[in-house]
Structures are given as C-alpha cells and as structure tokens.
Amino acid sequence: MKRSKIKYLLQSDLVDNQVNAKGWVRTKREGKNVTFIALNDGSTIKNIQIVVDMEKLPEATIKDINTGACISVNGVLVKSQGKGQSVELIAEHIEILGLADPEVYPLQPKKHSLEFLREIAHLRPRTNTISAIMRIRHNLAFAIHKFFNDKGFFYMHTPIVTGSDAEGAGEMFRVSTLDPKTPPLNEDGSVNYKEDFFGKETNLTVSGQLEAEVGAMSLGEVYTFGPTFRAENSNTSRHLAEFWMIEPEMAFYDLNDNMDLAEEFVKSIISYILDNCMDDLEFLDKRAADEEKNKPQNERNELGLIERMKFVVENEFERLEYTEAIQVLLNSKPHKKKKFKFPVEWGIDLQSEHERYLVEKHYKKPVILTNYPKDIKAFYMKQNPDGKTVGAMDILFPGIGEIIGGSQREENLEKLKTRMEEMDVPESELWWYLELRKFGTAPHSGFGLGFERMMLFVTGMGNIRDVIPFPRTPQNAEF
C-alpha cells in the first residue's frame, strides 16, 4: 500500500478507507486492551494517533515499539473518538522498520534543553521545536526565491572560494592545498602562495555582493542566496562561522528604490510564512511566550511572535536619516536616565538597544535608517555631497534590531579609488570591480539579508545556532 503523509491524513476525506502511514514514534501509551501510539513523519508538527487492539497484533511487536522507533502502519482511518485530533488510524498491521532502544535513545518524551539538543544535532529535528523551525526554514527559502523570480530577477551563483575580502574585515577562512608543515617559502620567509592550487592566497567568501554587482551591470537585476563564512572568534547567540546570505543587486536603482524593494521584500516573505506555516508558528509562539516569562521585565518583548510578524507586515516603515535618529536617542528617557549600556553620539555604530528603542518605543513601527557616517561603513557605498556620510540604509525590526543592511553603490571610478586607498583596500585585488566603473558605469544599489537572522525573527528563537541544521561556531564542527 502506498504511504500517505500524516499531514494529509489529518486533513483528508479518506475516513473509513484503508491507508498506510510511516513515521517515528513520539509516545506509546498502553491501556488494558488498547495501546495508543503517537506517530509523526515530519510533514506536520501534529501527530496521528494509532489505535492498536492488543488482541489483534503480536504482543512481541507491540513490546518493541518504543519512543524513537520507526514503524509502518496499515489500517483504517476513522473519525477520532477522543479530543485533540479529528481522525485516528485503527492499526491492522504494523511493521517495525527501525528499533530504538529506550535505554539509550536520548530523545525520551520529556522537555530537553536547547543546549542538550545541539549536542545531538543528528536527532534534534525529531523534536517539535526543531522540526517546526526546519519546516519554516524551507518555506522561508522558497518564499525568497519566489519573490525575486516573480519580480524578474536572475538567481546568480557567486563564488564560495575568493581572492578578495568584500567587507575588508580580514577575518576569513583560508583555502589552501599547501602542506601546513612544510609550505613553500619566499626569500623573506613568508608563504609562497604562487605555488598553491589557485596560484594566489584564497579564502572562503564573506559576501557575494561584489560579484553580484557584475551580474547587475549586465543582467539588470540579480540576487545571490548562498553560504558565507566569517572566521570571527565569537561565541555569542548572534554569531555563526557559516551562514547564508541573500544579496540582491540592481542596476538603475537609487537609494529610495533600494529601500522600496527591501521593504516590499521582507513584507512579502514574512506574509508567506504567516500564510503557510501557521501550525508551526502557533507552537513556536506559545514556546516564545513561555520563554519570555523567565526574562527580566525590562528585557521582555512586548509583542508575541505572530504579533511581531504582523507588526512588520501591517505597518509602513518609518524612514529617517542617521543624524535624526541620533537626535531622537539623545532626547530619549533611557539616554537621559543613563539606562542605555552604550553611549550615544554622532559617529557611533548603533547598538541593538538603540535600534530597538527607535522601533519599539519611539516610532512603534519598523524603521529604515539612511545616510550613515562614512567612517563606519564599507568602501563601496556611494559618498554623499556632504563628505561625511554615505548612501547607506539599514532596516530595523522589533525584538532584533538591524535585519537588513544595504546602500547605493559608488559608481564614480575616482571617488571609489580614493575611498579604497583611504581604507587600505588593494586595487590589485579588485581591478575587475573597478573596471565596472570604467566601462559603461551606471547607478546601482543592493542590500544583504542574513538568512539566519530572519529565521530568528520568524521563529522567535533566541540563539542563532537553533535555526540552522548544523551550526558552525568556534571549536564546533561535530556534524
């Protein structure tokens, strides 16, 4: 008999029909003559109840069915007599596909900490929390591709191995085939990378943006969606060494066009999750509410998970310049009463507490900040006539702060070369990037969205390691 996914059985009209379900046992509850098995196959957060007549099936089979076991069940789908489910499956035949020894199976039916689950990342998707997150992750990725495809953008695959550092951060993972014990050396004792695989020093990329600009200067509107890497030795709840980035680049877009697209984009993908993942969202919303109760009063989110998502979708984003935002912060009660942990003055890179104040307390809507001081932004951003600021834009969300960073790109060759020299970015590494400004330059813009950062927002999770299947962090590459 062909398998039916549990998601469809629970909402199907196959009542009184013979069906087959396969999945993993969540719980088993034994009565006098009947055993109840909660079965889940990952297609939905909901389980289907398997009703087993003890007299009709071998006792040995029922005995071997424990939490974690994988089974195949043939039987009749009937309307449920109990509460909590509309239908249940009356078992006529059960085949055990894989045993799970209850003495050693680590996911017993009890509450497990997220820290513990990270230690068993190969099994944690079987939990309600992580399975809900993984289904949302799939839907969010699909929504992103759908948005850009529907807008006429082209998906561009940019290199993972690169010879340049787009951000100028210098914290990159080296890619090399040289013998680490006896690498070839130059006369001055430095490593001779000319003998390496690529004939030069190469690293894992921190961004696909610069290459995406190549696409924008020929195809018009492109986007990247791929893995990026930062060798930052950070163990905070917001950092990963390997994460995914979405980076659209658009020819003929100025800063305002860029902001319009970014606002439309985030509203679209969040709406998609609200429309297609409500069962998982409701579970995570309740989970997040329980977590909030354990936080100090001043650190709690005023809005629930689903409320925060609707807050973004239903509000027009407030747009203001960085200079104006600094003035708002300087006049704020938290600043005057010295409640902010970090100082406020023109020229600072805003901290999460500042960003959240603007969104949650002052404007009570998502905020787009523009025209940041050039000294805290990257070399490629368009320089404003005032000589102090650049045409940057950041989108700030409730509960999380900055979620998108972007800018109009500097299309003037001489200005770009001057800025690269000021920031010690070698022209020799990016000669091809400069040539885009030599041959048919055009105004263009783009932005970047950290996929896992958006996952934190749409799942309500507090640690970025819990929204990616196999987190890569300092001292951790186990799976």
MINUBA-249551 format. One record per residue (C-alpha): x, y, z; residue number from 1. Coordinates in nm, 2 decimals. Example, Ala and Ser with C-alpha at 12.3 -4.5 7.8 and 13.67 -1.06 7.14 Angstrom:
BEGIN
1.23, -0.45, 0.78, 1
1.37, -0.11, 0.71, 2
END
This chain:
BEGIN
0.00, 0.00, 0.00, 1
0.13, 0.35, -0.09, 2
0.22, 0.57, 0.20, 3
0.02, 0.88, 0.28, 4
0.18, 1.17, 0.46, 5
0.04, 1.23, 0.81, 6
-0.02, 1.60, 0.72, 7
-0.26, 1.50, 0.45, 8
-0.42, 1.22, 0.65, 9
-0.51, 1.47, 0.93, 10
-0.69, 1.69, 0.68, 11
-0.82, 1.43, 0.43, 12
-1.16, 1.29, 0.34, 13
-1.02, 0.93, 0.35, 14
-1.23, 0.84, 0.66, 15
-1.32, 0.46, 0.65, 16
-1.06, 0.39, 0.39, 17
-0.75, 0.17, 0.41, 18
-0.44, 0.38, 0.44, 19
-0.07, 0.34, 0.52, 20
0.13, 0.58, 0.74, 21
0.50, 0.56, 0.82, 22
0.69, 0.76, 1.08, 23
0.87, 0.78, 1.41, 24
0.71, 0.70, 1.74, 25
0.68, 1.00, 1.97, 26
0.49, 0.83, 2.26, 27
0.33, 0.50, 2.34, 28
0.05, 0.47, 2.60, 29
-0.07, 0.13, 2.70, 30
-0.42, 0.05, 2.83, 31
-0.58, -0.28, 2.93, 32
-0.68, -0.39, 2.58, 33
-0.57, -0.10, 2.37, 34
-0.24, 0.08, 2.30, 35
-0.22, 0.43, 2.17, 36
0.08, 0.54, 1.96, 37
0.16, 0.90, 1.86, 38
0.32, 0.89, 1.52, 39
0.50, 1.17, 1.34, 40
0.66, 1.17, 1.00, 41
0.79, 1.53, 0.99, 42
0.53, 1.65, 0.73, 43
0.35, 1.84, 1.01, 44
0.40, 1.93, 1.38, 45
0.09, 1.73, 1.46, 46
0.10, 1.35, 1.53, 47
-0.15, 1.10, 1.42, 48
-0.29, 0.86, 1.69, 49
-0.25, 0.49, 1.61, 50
-0.50, 0.28, 1.79, 51
-0.38, -0.08, 1.85, 52
-0.61, -0.36, 1.96, 53
-0.38, -0.57, 2.18, 54
-0.55, -0.89, 2.08, 55
-0.52, -0.84, 1.71, 56
-0.14, -0.78, 1.69, 57
0.15, -0.99, 1.81, 58
0.25, -0.89, 2.17, 59
0.62, -0.90, 2.08, 60
0.57, -0.64, 1.81, 61
0.39, -0.40, 2.04, 62
0.65, -0.45, 2.31, 63
0.93, -0.35, 2.07, 64
0.76, -0.03, 1.97, 65
0.92, 0.25, 2.18, 66
0.98, 0.62, 2.15, 67
1.21, 0.68, 1.86, 68
1.12, 0.36, 1.67, 69
1.03, 0.38, 1.30, 70
0.72, 0.19, 1.20, 71
0.49, 0.14, 0.91, 72
0.11, 0.11, 0.99, 73
-0.16, -0.03, 0.77, 74
-0.51, 0.03, 0.89, 75
-0.84, 0.21, 0.86, 76
-0.87, 0.59, 0.90, 77
-1.17, 0.67, 1.13, 78
-1.31, 0.98, 1.30, 79
-1.15, 1.02, 1.64, 80
-1.35, 0.95, 1.95, 81
-1.10, 1.14, 2.17, 82
-1.01, 1.51, 2.19, 83
-0.71, 1.67, 2.02, 84
-0.74, 1.51, 1.67, 85
-1.01, 1.48, 1.41, 86
-0.91, 1.14, 1.28, 87
-0.71, 0.84, 1.41, 88
-0.57, 0.52, 1.25, 89
-0.70, 0.18, 1.36, 90
-0.40, -0.04, 1.31, 91
-0.44, -0.37, 1.13, 92
-0.08, -0.44, 1.06, 93
0.24, -0.29, 1.20, 94
0.59, -0.34, 1.06, 95
0.89, -0.22, 1.27, 96
1.13, -0.05, 1.02, 97
1.38, 0.05, 1.28, 98
1.41, -0.02, 1.66, 99
1.51, 0.24, 1.92, 100
1.64, 0.10, 2.25, 101
1.47, 0.31, 2.52, 102
1.77, 0.26, 2.75, 103
2.00, 0.47, 2.52, 104
1.77, 0.67, 2.29, 105
1.83, 1.03, 2.41, 106
1.50, 1.19, 2.30, 107
1.26, 1.05, 2.56, 108
0.92, 1.22, 2.59, 109
1.02, 1.50, 2.83, 110
1.15, 1.85, 2.79, 111
1.51, 1.88, 2.67, 112
1.72, 2.20, 2.68, 113
1.83, 2.36, 2.35, 114
2.19, 2.32, 2.47, 115
2.15, 1.95, 2.50, 116
1.98, 1.92, 2.16, 117
2.28, 2.09, 2.00, 118
2.49, 1.80, 2.12, 119
2.27, 1.56, 1.93, 120
2.21, 1.77, 1.61, 121
2.16, 1.45, 1.41, 122
1.85, 1.37, 1.62, 123
1.71, 1.71, 1.72, 124
1.50, 1.76, 1.41, 125
1.27, 1.49, 1.56, 126
1.16, 1.73, 1.83, 127
0.86, 1.96, 1.79, 128
1.07, 2.28, 1.82, 129
1.35, 2.20, 1.57, 130
1.11, 2.02, 1.32, 131
0.89, 2.34, 1.32, 132
1.20, 2.55, 1.26, 133
1.32, 2.33, 0.97, 134
0.98, 2.34, 0.80, 135
0.98, 2.72, 0.84, 136
1.33, 2.74, 0.71, 137
1.23, 2.56, 0.39, 138
0.93, 2.78, 0.34, 139
1.13, 3.10, 0.40, 140
1.39, 2.99, 0.14, 141
1.12, 2.91, -0.11, 142
0.94, 3.25, -0.04, 143
1.27, 3.43, -0.11, 144
1.33, 3.26, -0.44, 145
0.96, 3.31, -0.53, 146
0.97, 3.68, -0.46, 147
1.27, 3.75, -0.68, 148
1.16, 3.52, -0.95, 149
0.82, 3.69, -0.97, 150
1.00, 4.03, -0.98, 151
1.21, 3.92, -1.28, 152
1.54, 3.89, -1.10, 153
1.80, 3.63, -1.20, 154
1.95, 3.40, -0.94, 155
2.33, 3.43, -0.96, 156
2.57, 3.17, -0.81, 157
2.87, 3.37, -0.68, 158
3.20, 3.20, -0.58, 159
3.25, 3.04, -0.24, 160
3.63, 3.05, -0.29, 161
3.75, 3.40, -0.34, 162
4.07, 3.60, -0.37, 163
3.92, 3.92, -0.23, 164
3.76, 4.04, 0.10, 165
3.44, 4.22, 0.02, 166
3.39, 4.36, 0.37, 167
3.75, 4.44, 0.44, 168
3.72, 4.26, 0.77, 169
4.02, 4.03, 0.73, 170
3.86, 3.75, 0.94, 171
3.84, 3.49, 0.67, 172
3.90, 3.11, 0.64, 173
4.20, 3.03, 0.42, 174
4.16, 2.78, 0.14, 175
4.48, 2.60, 0.06, 176
4.63, 2.27, -0.06, 177
4.98, 2.35, 0.06, 178
5.14, 2.12, 0.32, 179
5.08, 2.30, 0.65, 180
5.41, 2.15, 0.80, 181
5.64, 2.24, 0.51, 182
5.48, 2.51, 0.29, 183
5.69, 2.66, 0.01, 184
5.85, 2.99, 0.13, 185
5.96, 3.31, -0.03, 186
6.31, 3.45, 0.04, 187
6.17, 3.67, 0.32, 188
6.02, 3.36, 0.49, 189
5.66, 3.42, 0.40, 190
5.45, 3.15, 0.24, 191
5.47, 3.14, -0.14, 192
5.11, 3.12, -0.24, 193
5.20, 3.12, -0.61, 194
5.26, 2.75, -0.56, 195
4.92, 2.70, -0.41, 196
4.63, 2.54, -0.60, 197
4.49, 2.87, -0.73, 198
4.83, 3.04, -0.76, 199
4.74, 3.30, -0.50, 200
4.61, 3.33, -0.15, 201
4.24, 3.24, -0.14, 202
3.97, 3.23, 0.13, 203
3.60, 3.13, 0.18, 204
3.38, 3.42, 0.09, 205
3.23, 3.66, 0.34, 206
2.99, 3.80, 0.08, 207
2.88, 3.75, -0.28, 208
2.80, 4.12, -0.33, 209
3.09, 4.23, -0.54, 210
3.04, 3.95, -0.79, 211
2.66, 4.02, -0.79, 212
2.74, 4.37, -0.90, 213
2.90, 4.22, -1.21, 214
2.56, 4.05, -1.28, 215
2.37, 4.37, -1.22, 216
2.59, 4.55, -1.47, 217
2.48, 4.31, -1.74, 218
2.15, 4.14, -1.64, 219
2.00, 4.44, -1.46, 220
1.86, 4.27, -1.15, 221
2.02, 3.97, -0.98, 222
2.03, 3.81, -0.64, 223
2.25, 3.57, -0.46, 224
2.15, 3.32, -0.20, 225
2.44, 3.11, -0.07, 226
2.67, 3.02, 0.22, 227
2.91, 3.28, 0.35, 228
3.18, 3.25, 0.62, 229
3.33, 3.46, 0.89, 230
3.63, 3.35, 1.10, 231
3.53, 3.57, 1.39, 232
3.61, 3.40, 1.72, 233
3.28, 3.48, 1.87, 234
3.06, 3.26, 2.08, 235
2.75, 3.49, 2.11, 236
2.40, 3.39, 2.04, 237
2.40, 3.60, 1.72, 238
2.72, 3.47, 1.55, 239
2.79, 3.17, 1.32, 240
3.10, 3.09, 1.13, 241
2.90, 2.96, 0.84, 242
2.56, 3.12, 0.75, 243
2.35, 3.20, 0.44, 244
2.31, 3.54, 0.28, 245
2.06, 3.69, 0.03, 246
2.21, 3.97, -0.16, 247
2.02, 4.14, -0.45, 248
2.19, 4.39, -0.67, 249
2.00, 4.62, -0.91, 250
2.12, 4.84, -1.19, 251
1.95, 5.18, -1.22, 252
1.82, 5.18, -0.86, 253
1.89, 5.47, -0.63, 254
1.88, 5.46, -0.25, 255
1.50, 5.52, -0.25, 256
1.44, 5.24, -0.50, 257
1.66, 5.02, -0.28, 258
1.45, 5.10, 0.03, 259
1.12, 5.04, -0.15, 260
1.24, 4.69, -0.27, 261
1.38, 4.59, 0.07, 262
1.05, 4.68, 0.24, 263
0.84, 4.50, -0.01, 264
1.08, 4.20, 0.01, 265
1.06, 4.15, 0.39, 266
0.69, 4.21, 0.40, 267
0.64, 3.95, 0.12, 268
0.84, 3.67, 0.27, 269
0.70, 3.72, 0.62, 270
0.35, 3.72, 0.48, 271
0.43, 3.39, 0.31, 272
0.53, 3.23, 0.64, 273
0.21, 3.36, 0.81, 274
0.00, 3.22, 0.52, 275
0.17, 2.88, 0.50, 276
0.32, 2.79, 0.84, 277
0.06, 2.87, 1.10, 278
0.06, 2.53, 1.28, 279
0.43, 2.57, 1.34, 280
0.41, 2.94, 1.42, 281
0.14, 2.88, 1.68, 282
0.36, 2.62, 1.85, 283
0.66, 2.85, 1.85, 284
0.45, 3.15, 1.95, 285
0.35, 2.96, 2.27, 286
0.70, 2.84, 2.33, 287
0.84, 3.20, 2.29, 288
0.57, 3.33, 2.53, 289
0.68, 3.08, 2.79, 290
1.04, 3.18, 2.74, 291
0.96, 3.55, 2.79, 292
0.82, 3.48, 3.14, 293
1.17, 3.38, 3.25, 294
1.33, 3.71, 3.13, 295
1.36, 4.03, 3.34, 296
1.07, 4.26, 3.29, 297
1.28, 4.52, 3.10, 298
1.41, 4.26, 2.85, 299
1.08, 4.11, 2.75, 300
0.93, 4.16, 2.41, 301
0.60, 4.34, 2.43, 302
0.46, 4.16, 2.13, 303
0.43, 3.79, 2.08, 304
0.59, 3.61, 1.78, 305
0.30, 3.62, 1.55, 306
0.21, 3.98, 1.66, 307
0.57, 4.09, 1.58, 308
0.54, 3.94, 1.23, 309
0.21, 4.11, 1.17, 310
0.36, 4.43, 1.31, 311
0.61, 4.43, 1.03, 312
0.37, 4.33, 0.75, 313
0.09, 4.58, 0.85, 314
0.30, 4.89, 0.91, 315
0.46, 5.13, 0.67, 316
0.83, 5.15, 0.76, 317
0.94, 5.48, 0.91, 318
1.23, 5.63, 0.71, 319
1.47, 5.88, 0.87, 320
1.84, 5.98, 0.85, 321
2.10, 5.85, 1.09, 322
2.16, 6.21, 1.22, 323
1.79, 6.25, 1.30, 324
1.80, 5.91, 1.48, 325
2.09, 6.02, 1.70, 326
1.90, 6.33, 1.80, 327
1.59, 6.11, 1.89, 328
1.82, 5.89, 2.11, 329
1.99, 6.18, 2.27, 330
1.65, 6.32, 2.37, 331
1.51, 5.99, 2.49, 332
1.44, 5.90, 2.85, 333
1.67, 5.59, 2.85, 334
1.96, 5.82, 2.75, 335
1.88, 6.10, 2.99, 336
1.84, 5.84, 3.28, 337
2.15, 5.66, 3.17, 338
1.97, 5.33, 3.10, 339
2.15, 5.26, 2.77, 340
2.45, 5.04, 2.82, 341
2.63, 5.20, 2.52, 342
2.69, 5.57, 2.47, 343
2.50, 5.78, 2.21, 344
2.68, 6.03, 1.99, 345
2.71, 6.11, 1.62, 346
2.95, 5.87, 1.45, 347
2.87, 5.56, 1.66, 348
2.76, 5.23, 1.51, 349
2.42, 5.19, 1.67, 350
2.38, 4.91, 1.91, 351
2.08, 4.67, 1.93, 352
1.94, 4.86, 2.23, 353
1.94, 5.18, 2.04, 354
1.78, 5.03, 1.73, 355
1.51, 4.85, 1.93, 356
1.43, 5.18, 2.12, 357
1.37, 5.35, 1.78, 358
1.14, 5.07, 1.66, 359
0.96, 4.95, 1.97, 360
0.93, 5.27, 2.18, 361
0.96, 5.58, 1.97, 362
0.82, 5.51, 1.63, 363
0.63, 5.19, 1.71, 364
0.69, 5.06, 1.36, 365
0.99, 4.91, 1.16, 366
1.25, 5.18, 1.08, 367
1.48, 5.24, 0.78, 368
1.78, 5.45, 0.87, 369
1.98, 5.62, 0.59, 370
2.29, 5.82, 0.53, 371
2.53, 5.68, 0.79, 372
2.87, 5.83, 0.87, 373
3.11, 5.70, 0.61, 374
3.37, 5.60, 0.86, 375
3.16, 5.32, 1.00, 376
3.05, 5.18, 0.65, 377
3.22, 4.99, 0.37, 378
3.43, 5.14, 0.09, 379
3.18, 5.07, -0.19, 380
2.90, 5.28, -0.06, 381
2.80, 5.60, -0.25, 382
2.96, 5.91, -0.10, 383
2.72, 6.19, -0.03, 384
2.80, 6.56, -0.12, 385
2.85, 6.65, 0.25, 386
3.17, 6.45, 0.25, 387
3.08, 6.29, 0.59, 388
2.81, 6.04, 0.51, 389
2.73, 5.77, 0.26, 390
2.41, 5.65, 0.09, 391
2.36, 5.35, 0.32, 392
2.03, 5.21, 0.45, 393
1.96, 4.97, 0.74, 394
1.62, 4.82, 0.82, 395
1.55, 4.78, 1.19, 396
1.29, 4.52, 1.33, 397
1.13, 4.48, 1.67, 398
1.30, 4.24, 1.90, 399
1.61, 4.21, 1.69, 400
1.74, 4.54, 1.57, 401
1.91, 4.55, 1.23, 402
1.79, 4.29, 0.99, 403
1.90, 4.43, 0.65, 404
2.20, 4.64, 0.55, 405
2.24, 4.80, 0.21, 406
2.34, 5.10, 0.01, 407
2.36, 5.27, -0.32, 408
2.69, 5.17, -0.46, 409
2.96, 5.42, -0.56, 410
2.96, 5.43, -0.94, 411
3.22, 5.70, -0.98, 412
3.56, 5.55, -1.05, 413
3.78, 5.82, -0.90, 414
3.58, 5.85, -0.58, 415
3.58, 5.47, -0.54, 416
3.96, 5.45, -0.59, 417
4.01, 5.73, -0.34, 418
3.79, 5.56, -0.08, 419
3.97, 5.23, -0.13, 420
4.30, 5.40, -0.08, 421
4.17, 5.56, 0.25, 422
4.06, 5.22, 0.37, 423
4.37, 5.02, 0.26, 424
4.17, 4.81, 0.01, 425
4.42, 4.70, -0.26, 426
4.33, 4.80, -0.61, 427
4.52, 4.50, -0.75, 428
4.28, 4.25, -0.59, 429
3.97, 4.43, -0.72, 430
4.08, 4.55, -1.06, 431
3.78, 4.39, -1.22, 432
3.55, 4.56, -0.98, 433
3.70, 4.90, -1.07, 434
3.66, 4.82, -1.44, 435
3.28, 4.81, -1.39, 436
3.31, 5.18, -1.33, 437
3.53, 5.23, -1.64, 438
3.32, 5.05, -1.89, 439
2.95, 5.16, -1.90, 440
2.91, 5.25, -1.53, 441
2.55, 5.31, -1.40, 442
2.39, 5.40, -1.08, 443
2.31, 5.08, -0.89, 444
2.21, 4.96, -0.54, 445
2.18, 4.65, -0.33, 446
2.13, 4.51, 0.02, 447
2.21, 4.20, 0.22, 448
1.98, 3.99, 0.45, 449
2.13, 3.73, 0.68, 450
1.90, 3.43, 0.63, 451
1.95, 3.30, 0.99, 452
1.89, 3.65, 1.13, 453
1.55, 3.65, 0.95, 454
1.50, 3.29, 1.08, 455
1.54, 3.42, 1.43, 456
1.27, 3.68, 1.37, 457
1.01, 3.44, 1.22, 458
1.07, 3.16, 1.48, 459
1.12, 3.37, 1.79, 460
1.43, 3.17, 1.89, 461
1.69, 3.34, 2.10, 462
2.00, 3.16, 1.97, 463
2.11, 3.15, 1.60, 464
2.25, 2.80, 1.65, 465
1.90, 2.67, 1.67, 466
1.78, 2.79, 1.34, 467
2.04, 2.62, 1.12, 468
2.06, 2.24, 1.09, 469
2.43, 2.21, 1.17, 470
2.58, 2.52, 1.33, 471
2.94, 2.60, 1.28, 472
3.09, 2.80, 1.57, 473
3.44, 2.83, 1.73, 474
3.55, 2.48, 1.84, 475
3.24, 2.32, 1.70, 476
3.22, 2.13, 1.37, 477
3.10, 1.79, 1.50, 478
2.84, 1.70, 1.25, 479
END
